[in-house]
């Protein structure tokens, strides 16, 4: 049975914490957190230790009455900065991390009694010891999320962390408990899309590798099962700021404190892994909190977030809703387009006719060849449909011709027509532009226009600088931190060209060439990979649990780079037969770091990765008007 503190006890604690003049706000925060804690409690425990929830309070910070949304957003971020900095270890050490798992406390009850959270307002909701193979019991808050079964013995602590006068964050910390199970490292995970779910799949995966792991709900819960929705953003900017960055940082600070208390020592190294929106969150962590992590893995990043949403929503306007619209393309029509893209840009560019465009950024696709001529009716498109294809492969600009967002990567169009931006209205567009940007539940995505683009830009700072596109990583670099980026070149949801654009921006704004960037930032372009995972290419390189059986593992790549100074020059991807490791390897590919291009030698089996090499792209920094791709 799980017990709770009373609301009165909590209010008294915050009243003492915040001062008499702020008692009203403290009471409001207490009510918010108590409700969240109650709704987030684990109803059933799978372990023998069911623990009383406890309040851990701090007296060294103050809840102040905000004068604006922007002012209120500073509450947790300023309060926790010093604790984050002090607990991050140096990435320059090459000492071997001890994997001895010595519990400094004897069990859940002792851990709760020992926990303190300097400069944070935290309540411990529950603690339980779970054995390997146990299916997760999801609390009522994140119950609309996808759980799974843990792969090792862990101690699972759930927290409620106050993030503002009107918001709080549900946090889970997982601690390996078996003999020598903890590898001495910490791993933070992400939120996918706009969802209010801890990334349980990544938590299961990385904890199985020996990491202590933290996950959180981004400050809000899903309203539907497995949804990527953010309906709660409506008229609640504090939740928007939480999801943008604040919940992540607060969870990291609290998680590090739990680790230190449980094991009697801080983690030797701190890491983060994220993909999609999680890739955006990972980049934002490097930009805003360079001391939080020694190494970061940012995959398929949704950075330049507002313009990504603009671009995604624009696709629906460009393609139409259904076949009643003359410009609409069916799936069979997109097959015609895809075949012509491959005809122009597969073997013709990379020398191998395998359905994989090795470097789609140099595909200057000519859609004119698709148009029916001289009475032709088969295997071609109407003039209106061809215009749609031209538009889909065009960049998004503002009214003055400045680049907002790159084009869809050629080769991604077919999968995008069923599982990406060419597949009708994108729910995250409606939720973000409607509820976050306009505070409207009735906004119509078919009306998306420059007015919406401008409003999103104008509210970026209000929303916690959700754009996450700051290309000045000087502080991150100076602190000796390391960042691995990757992106699938057949991504149907977020064009890979935007990650290359970010790399170019960092080079420009930090005045570094690729050798200078190699010291702390490496970006890998994964041919034939879809969004974060899957695809027809060699896509498995340890970036998630589904990809852990390949030759390479990006998790250990970032660890070796941080701790041993061994930076990866290539990322070896594996393609299993039918994507099933038990059926054997179909082929592998050594994916080169940008600005090198993975290039076939022209001889030997193209399935052999050793018949490919990395060739430096001479004009890799050229990105302006008339360049393919247009990235600046």
C-alpha positions in Angstrom: 0.0 0.0 0.0 1.2 3.5 -0.9 0.6 6.3 1.6 0.6 10.0 1.0 1.4 13.0 3.0 -1.5 15.3 3.7 -2.1 18.5 1.6 -1.9 20.4 4.9 1.6 19.1 5.6 2.7 19.9 2.1 1.3 23.4 2.3 3.1 24.0 5.6 6.3 22.8 4.2 6.1 25.1 1.1 4.8 28.0 3.3 8.0 27.7 5.3 10.0 27.2 2.1 8.7 30.2 0.3 8.0 32.8 2.9 4.7 34.3 4.2 4.4 36.8 1.4 4.2 34.0 -1.1 1.8 31.7 0.8 -0.9 31.9 -1.8 1.4 30.7 -4.6 2.8 28.1 -2.3 -0.6 26.7 -1.6 -1.5 26.7 -5.2 1.7 24.8 -6.0 1.0 22.4 -3.2 -2.4 21.6 -4.5 -1.0 21.1 -8.0 1.8 18.8 -6.8 -0.4 16.8 -4.4 -2.9 16.2 -7.2 -0.2 15.1 -9.5 1.4 12.9 -6.9 -1.9 11.2 -6.1 -2.7 10.6 -9.8 0.8 9.3 -10.4 1.0 6.8 -7.6 1.6 3.2 -8.4 -1.5 1.3 -7.4 0.1 -2.1 -7.2 3.7 -3.1 -6.4 5.5 -6.0 -8.0 8.0 -6.2 -5.2 7.9 -7.1 -1.5 8.7 -3.5 -0.5 5.8 -1.1 -0.7 6.9 2.2 0.6 5.3 5.2 2.2 5.5 8.3 0.0 7.5 11.1 1.6 8.0 14.8 1.1 11.6 16.0 0.6 11.7 19.8 0.9 14.3 22.5 0.5 14.6 25.8 2.3 17.2 27.4 0.0 15.0 28.5 -2.9 11.9 30.7 -3.2 8.7 30.5 -5.1 8.0 34.0 -6.3 4.8 35.3 -7.8 5.5 35.7 -11.6 4.8 38.9 -13.4 4.6 37.0 -16.7 4.8 33.5 -18.2 8.4 34.1 -19.1 9.2 35.2 -15.5 7.5 32.1 -14.1 9.6 29.9 -16.3 12.8 30.9 -14.4 11.8 29.2 -11.1 13.3 25.8 -11.4 16.0 26.5 -14.1 17.7 29.1 -12.0 17.3 27.2 -8.7 18.9 23.9 -9.9 21.7 25.2 -12.0 24.4 25.0 -9.3 23.4 21.5 -8.2 23.6 20.3 -11.9 27.1 21.8 -12.3 28.5 20.4 -9.2 27.4 16.8 -9.9 28.7 16.6 -13.5 32.0 14.8 -13.9 34.8 15.7 -16.2 34.7 14.0 -19.6 38.5 14.2 -20.0 39.2 11.4 -17.5 40.2 8.1 -19.0 40.0 6.1 -15.8 38.1 2.9 -15.9 34.7 3.2 -14.2 34.2 0.7 -11.4 31.1 -1.4 -11.9 30.8 -2.4 -8.3 27.3 -2.1 -7.1 27.4 -1.3 -3.4 24.1 0.0 -2.1 24.8 2.7 0.5 21.3 2.1 1.9 19.7 -1.2 2.8 16.3 -0.8 1.0 13.6 1.5 -0.2 12.6 2.8 3.2 16.1 3.7 4.1 16.6 5.4 0.8 13.6 7.6 1.2 14.7 8.5 4.7 18.1 9.5 3.4 17.0 11.5 0.4 17.4 15.2 0.3 17.0 17.5 -2.7 18.9 20.8 -2.3 17.3 23.7 -4.2 14.4 21.5 -5.4 10.9 20.9 -4.1 10.4 17.1 -4.5 8.0 14.5 -3.1 8.8 10.8 -3.3 5.7 9.0 -4.6 6.9 5.4 -4.4 9.9 3.1 -4.2 10.0 -0.6 -5.1 12.5 -3.3 -6.0 11.7 -5.1 -9.2 13.2 -8.4 -10.5 14.3 -9.0 -14.0 11.4 -10.0 -16.4 8.7 -8.2 -14.4 6.2 -6.3 -16.5 6.0 -2.6 -15.4 2.9 -1.5 -13.6 2.2 1.9 -14.9 0.8 4.6 -12.5 -2.4 6.3 -13.4 -0.7 9.4 -14.8 1.5 7.8 -17.4 -1.0 4.8 -17.8 -1.6 5.8 -21.4 2.1 5.1 -22.2 3.8 1.9 -23.6 5.5 0.0 -20.8 7.3 -3.3 -21.1 9.3 -5.6 -18.9 12.6 -4.8 -17.1 15.6 -6.9 -18.2 17.6 -6.6 -14.9 16.9 -6.2 -11.2 16.2 -2.6 -10.5 15.1 -0.2 -7.7 12.4 2.0 -9.1 11.8 5.4 -7.5 9.0 7.7 -8.6 9.2 11.4 -7.8 7.1 14.5 -8.2 9.2 17.6 -8.9 7.8 21.1 -8.7 8.8 23.0 -11.7 6.8 26.2 -11.3 4.0 27.8 -9.4 1.5 25.9 -11.6 3.3 22.8 -12.8 5.2 19.7 -11.7 7.0 16.8 -13.4 6.5 13.1 -12.9 10.0 11.4 -12.7 11.2 7.8 -12.5 14.7 6.8 -11.5 15.9 3.3 -12.1 18.8 1.9 -10.1 20.4 -1.5 -11.0 20.6 -3.6 -7.9 22.2 -6.9 -8.8 25.7 -7.7 -7.8 28.0 -5.5 -9.9 25.0 -4.5 -12.1 25.6 -0.8 -12.0 28.3 0.4 -14.4 28.8 3.6 -12.5 27.2 5.8 -15.1 24.0 7.8 -15.5 21.7 7.9 -18.6 18.9 10.4 -19.1 16.1 9.6 -21.6 13.6 11.7 -23.5 10.0 12.4 -24.6 8.8 11.4 -28.0 6.8 13.9 -30.0 4.6 16.0 -27.8 3.8 13.0 -25.6 3.7 13.0 -21.8 5.3 9.7 -21.5 8.6 8.5 -20.0 10.6 6.7 -22.7 10.1 3.3 -21.0 11.6 1.5 -24.0 14.8 3.4 -23.8 14.8 3.1 -20.0 14.5 -0.7 -20.2 17.3 -0.8 -22.9 19.9 1.4 -21.2 19.3 0.0 -17.7 20.0 -3.4 -19.2 23.4 -2.0 -20.2 24.1 -1.2 -16.6 23.2 2.5 -16.5 21.2 4.2 -13.8 18.4 5.8 -15.7 16.0 8.6 -15.4 12.8 9.3 -17.4 9.9 11.8 -17.0 6.6 12.8 -18.5 7.7 16.2 -19.7 5.4 17.9 -17.2 2.1 16.5 -18.6 0.4 13.2 -19.2 -1.0 11.8 -22.4 -4.8 12.1 -22.8 -5.0 9.1 -25.0 -3.2 5.8 -25.2 0.2 6.0 -27.0 -0.9 9.5 -28.2 1.6 12.1 -29.2 -0.9 14.7 -28.0 -0.5 17.8 -26.0 -4.0 18.9 -25.4 -3.1 20.2 -22.0 -0.9 22.9 -23.5 -4.1 24.9 -24.1 -3.9 28.0 -21.8 -1.1 26.6 -19.8 2.3 27.9 -20.8 4.0 26.4 -17.8 3.4 23.0 -19.2 4.8 24.1 -22.5 8.0 25.3 -20.8 8.2 22.0 -18.9 8.0 20.0 -22.0 10.4 22.3 -23.9 13.3 21.9 -21.5 12.6 22.5 -17.8 11.1 19.1 -16.9 14.2 17.4 -18.4 16.7 19.5 -16.5 14.8 19.2 -13.2 14.5 15.4 -13.7 18.3 15.1 -14.3 19.2 17.1 -11.2 16.8 15.1 -9.0 17.9 11.8 -10.6 21.5 12.5 -9.9 20.7 13.1 -6.3 18.8 9.8 -6.0 21.8 8.0 -7.5 24.3 9.6 -5.2 22.2 8.8 -2.1 21.5 5.2 -3.1 25.0 4.2 -4.0 26.9 6.6 -1.7 28.6 8.2 -4.7 27.7 10.2 -7.8 27.8 8.6 -11.2 31.3 8.8 -12.7 29.9 10.0 -16.0 26.6 11.4 -17.2 24.9 10.8 -20.5 21.7 11.5 -22.5 20.1 9.6 -25.3 17.2 11.0 -27.3 15.6 10.8 -30.8 13.0 12.8 -32.7 11.7 15.4 -30.2 14.2 13.7 -27.8 16.9 14.6 -30.3 15.7 18.2 -30.0 15.7 17.9 -26.2 19.2 16.5 -26.3 20.5 19.4 -28.4 18.8 21.9 -26.2 20.5 20.3 -23.2 23.9 20.9 -24.8 22.9 24.5 -25.6 21.3 25.5 -22.3 22.9 23.2 -19.7 26.4 22.2 -21.0 27.4 20.8 -17.5 24.4 18.3 -17.3 26.0 15.6 -19.4 29.5 14.4 -20.4 28.2 12.8 -23.6 25.0 13.3 -25.6 23.4 11.2 -28.4 20.9 13.2 -30.4 19.1 11.3 -33.2 16.8 12.5 -35.9 16.4 15.8 -34.1 13.3 17.9 -34.4 15.4 21.1 -33.8 14.3 24.4 -35.3 11.1 23.1 -33.9 8.7 25.8 -34.9 9.8 25.7 -38.5 9.7 21.9 -38.4 6.0 22.2 -37.4 5.4 24.8 -40.1 7.0 22.5 -42.7 5.1 19.4 -41.5 1.7 21.3 -41.5 2.4 22.8 -44.9 2.6 19.4 -46.5 -1.2 18.9 -45.8 -1.9 22.2 -47.5 0.3 21.3 -50.5 -1.0 17.7 -51.0 -4.7 18.1 -50.3 -6.9 15.9 -48.1 -8.1 13.2 -50.5 -8.7 12.2 -54.2 -11.4 14.8 -54.6 -8.6 17.4 -54.8 -6.9 17.4 -58.2 -3.5 17.9 -56.6 -3.7 14.8 -54.4 -1.5 11.7 -54.9 -2.6 8.2 -53.9 -0.1 5.7 -52.6 0.1 4.2 -56.1 1.0 7.6 -57.4 3.8 8.0 -54.8 5.1 4.6 -56.0 5.5 6.2 -59.4 7.3 9.1 -57.9 9.6 7.0 -55.8 10.6 4.8 -58.7 11.6 7.9 -60.7 13.5 9.3 -57.7 15.5 6.1 -57.6 16.0 6.1 -61.4 17.6 9.6 -61.2 19.4 9.3 -57.9 20.2 5.8 -56.8 22.7 4.0 -59.0 23.3 7.1 -61.1 24.8 8.8 -58.0 26.2 6.1 -55.8 26.9 3.3 -58.3 24.7 0.6 -56.6 21.2 -0.2 -57.7 19.9 -1.2 -54.3 16.9 1.1 -53.7 19.1 3.1 -51.2 20.2 6.6 -52.1 23.5 6.8 -50.3 23.6 10.6 -50.2 20.2 12.0 -50.9 21.3 15.5 -50.2 22.9 15.7 -53.7 19.8 14.4 -55.5 18.6 17.3 -57.7 15.3 15.6 -58.6 13.5 16.7 -61.7 9.8 16.0 -61.4 9.0 17.2 -64.9 9.6 13.6 -66.2 6.5 12.4 -64.2 3.9 14.4 -66.2 1.8 12.5 -68.7 2.4 13.5 -72.3 0.8 12.7 -75.7 -2.2 11.0 -74.3 -0.3 8.9 -71.8 -2.4 7.7 -68.9 -0.3 5.0 -67.2 2.7 5.3 -64.9 2.6 9.1 -65.0 1.0 12.0 -63.2 -1.3 14.9 -64.1 0.1 18.4 -64.4 -1.5 19.3 -61.0 0.0 16.2 -59.3 3.4 16.9 -60.7 3.2 20.4 -59.3 2.5 18.8 -55.9 5.7 16.8 -56.2 7.7 19.9 -57.0 6.2 21.6 -54.0 6.9 18.7 -51.7 10.5 18.7 -52.6 10.8 22.4 -52.1 12.1 24.3 -49.1 10.0 26.5 -46.9 10.7 30.2 -47.0 9.4 33.3 -45.3 7.8 36.2 -47.2 11.2 37.7 -47.8 12.8 34.6 -49.3 14.8 33.6 -46.2 15.1 29.8 -45.6 12.8 28.5 -42.9 13.3 24.8 -43.3 14.9 22.4 -45.9 13.0 20.1 -48.3 11.9 16.5 -47.8 14.8 14.2 -48.5 14.4 12.5 -51.9 13.8 8.8 -51.3 11.7 9.3 -48.2 8.5 10.2 -50.1 7.0 6.7 -50.4 7.2 5.9 -46.7 6.2 9.4 -45.9 2.9 8.8 -47.7 1.9 6.2 -45.2 3.8 7.0 -42.0 5.0 10.6 -42.3 4.4 14.1 -43.4 2.6 13.2 -46.6 0.0 11.2 -44.7 -2.8 13.7 -43.9 -3.1 16.1 -41.0 -0.3 15.7 -38.5 -1.8 15.7 -35.0 1.2 17.3 -33.4 0.8 20.2 -35.8 -2.8 20.8 -34.6 -1.8 20.6 -31.0 1.3 22.8 -31.2 0.0 25.5 -33.5 -3.5 25.5 -32.2 -3.1 25.0 -28.4 0.5 26.2 -27.7 0.9 29.0 -30.3 -2.6 30.4 -30.5 -4.2 29.0 -27.3 -7.1 27.7 -29.4 -8.8 24.4 -29.5 -10.6 25.3 -32.8 -7.6 26.2 -35.0 -8.0 24.7 -38.5 -4.7 23.1 -39.9 -6.0 23.6 -43.5 -5.5 27.4 -42.9 -1.9 27.2 -42.0 -0.1 30.3 -43.4 2.7 32.8 -42.9 0.7 34.3 -40.1 1.0 31.1 -38.1 4.7 30.9 -38.9 5.3 34.4 -37.6 3.3 33.8 -34.4 5.2 30.7 -33.6 8.5 32.6 -34.0 7.2 35.4 -31.9 6.3 33.1 -29.0 9.5 31.0 -29.2 11.1 32.6 -26.1 7.8 32.4 -24.2 7.8 28.7 -24.9 11.2 28.1 -23.4 13.1 28.7 -26.7 11.6 25.5 -28.0 13.3 26.1 -31.4 16.5 24.5 -29.8 18.6 25.7 -32.8 21.3 27.8 -31.0 24.4 26.9 -32.9 26.9 28.4 -30.4 28.1 25.3 -28.5 31.1 27.2 -27.1 30.3 26.4 -23.5 29.7 22.8 -24.3 32.9 22.6 -26.2 34.9 24.4 -23.5 33.6 22.0 -20.9 35.1 19.1 -22.8 31.7 17.5 -23.6 30.9 15.3 -26.6 27.9 15.1 -28.9 27.0 12.4 -31.5 24.2 13.3 -33.9 22.7 10.9 -36.4 19.8 11.0 -38.9 18.2 8.6 -41.3 18.3 9.8 -44.9 14.9 8.2 -45.6 13.3 9.9 -42.5 9.6 10.4 -43.4 8.8 12.8 -40.5 11.8 15.1 -40.0 14.0 15.8 -43.0 17.6 14.7 -42.4 18.8 17.8 -44.3 17.9 19.9 -41.2 20.5 18.0 -39.1 23.1 18.7 -41.7 22.0 22.4 -41.6 22.5 22.5 -37.9 26.0 21.1 -38.3 26.8 23.8 -40.9 25.4 26.5 -38.6 27.7 25.3 -35.7 30.7 25.4 -38.0 29.8 28.9 -39.2 29.0 30.4 -35.8 31.9 28.9 -34.0 34.3 29.6 -36.9 35.5 26.0 -37.1 36.2 23.7 -39.9 35.3 20.0 -39.8 38.5 19.1 -38.0 37.7 21.6 -35.3 34.2 20.2 -35.0 35.5 16.7 -34.8 36.8 17.4 -31.4 33.4 17.6 -29.8 30.6 17.1 -32.5 30.2 14.2 -35.0 27.2 13.8 -37.3 26.4 10.5 -39.0 24.1 10.3 -42.0 22.4 6.9 -42.1 21.4 5.9 -45.6 18.2 3.9 -45.9 17.0 4.5 -42.3 13.5 5.8 -41.5 12.7 7.9 -38.4 15.0 6.9 -35.6 14.8 3.2 -36.4 13.9 0.8 -39.2 14.3 1.1 -42.9 15.7 -0.7 -46.0 19.3 0.4 -45.1 21.8 -0.8 -42.5 20.0 1.0 -39.7 20.8 -1.0 -36.5 23.7 0.5 -34.5 22.6 0.3 -30.9 20.5 3.5 -30.9 17.6 1.7 -29.2 16.6 -1.7 -28.0 15.5 -2.8 -31.4 18.9 -2.0 -32.8 21.2 -3.5 -30.1 22.3 -6.6 -32.0 24.3 -5.0 -34.7 28.1 -4.7 -34.9 28.3 -1.1 -33.6 26.6 0.4 -30.6 26.3 4.2 -30.4 25.9 4.0 -26.7 29.4 2.5 -26.2 30.7 4.8 -28.9 29.8 7.9 -26.9 31.2 6.2 -23.7 34.5 5.4 -25.4 34.8 8.9 -26.8 34.1 10.6 -23.5 36.1 8.3 -21.2 38.9 7.0 -23.5 39.2 9.7 -26.1 38.3 7.3 -28.9 36.1 9.2 -31.2 34.1 7.2 -33.9 35.0 8.0 -37.5 32.2 5.7 -38.8 29.0 4.2 -37.5 28.7 0.6 -38.7 25.0 -0.1 -39.3 23.6 -3.6 -39.7 20.7 -4.8 -41.8 19.4 -8.1 -40.6 17.4 -10.4 -42.9 13.7 -9.4 -42.5 15.0 -7.2 -39.6 15.3 -10.3 -37.6 18.7 -10.9 -35.9 18.0 -14.7 -35.7 17.9 -14.9 -39.5 21.4 -13.5 -40.0 23.0 -10.3 -41.4 21.8 -9.2 -44.9 24.5 -6.5 -45.2 26.4 -3.8 -43.3 27.6 -0.3 -44.0 30.2 1.9 -42.5 28.3 5.2 -42.3 30.7 8.1 -42.5 30.7 11.1 -40.3 29.8 14.4 -42.1 31.4 16.0 -44.1 32.6 12.7 -45.5 30.5 10.8 -48.0 30.1 7.0 -47.8 31.3 6.0 -51.3 31.3 2.7 -53.1 34.6 1.6 -54.5 33.0 0.3 -57.7 34.3 -3.2 -57.2 33.3 -6.2 -55.1 30.1 -7.0 -53.2 28.3 -3.8 -52.2 27.0 -5.7 -49.1 30.5 -5.8 -47.8 31.1 -2.7 -45.8 34.8 -2.8 -46.6 34.1 -2.0 -50.2 32.9 1.5 -49.2 35.1 4.3 -48.0 34.8 7.8 -46.6 35.5 10.6 -49.1 35.7 14.2 -48.0 33.1 16.5 -49.6 35.1 19.4 -51.1 32.3 21.9 -51.0 30.6 20.7 -47.9 30.1 24.3 -46.5 28.3 25.6 -49.6 24.7 25.8 -48.7 23.1 29.0 -50.1 20.9 29.9 -53.0 21.2 27.6 -56.1 23.0 25.0 -54.0 21.7 21.4 -53.6 20.7 21.1 -50.9 19.7 24.6 -49.9 20.6 24.7 -46.2 21.3 28.4 -45.5 
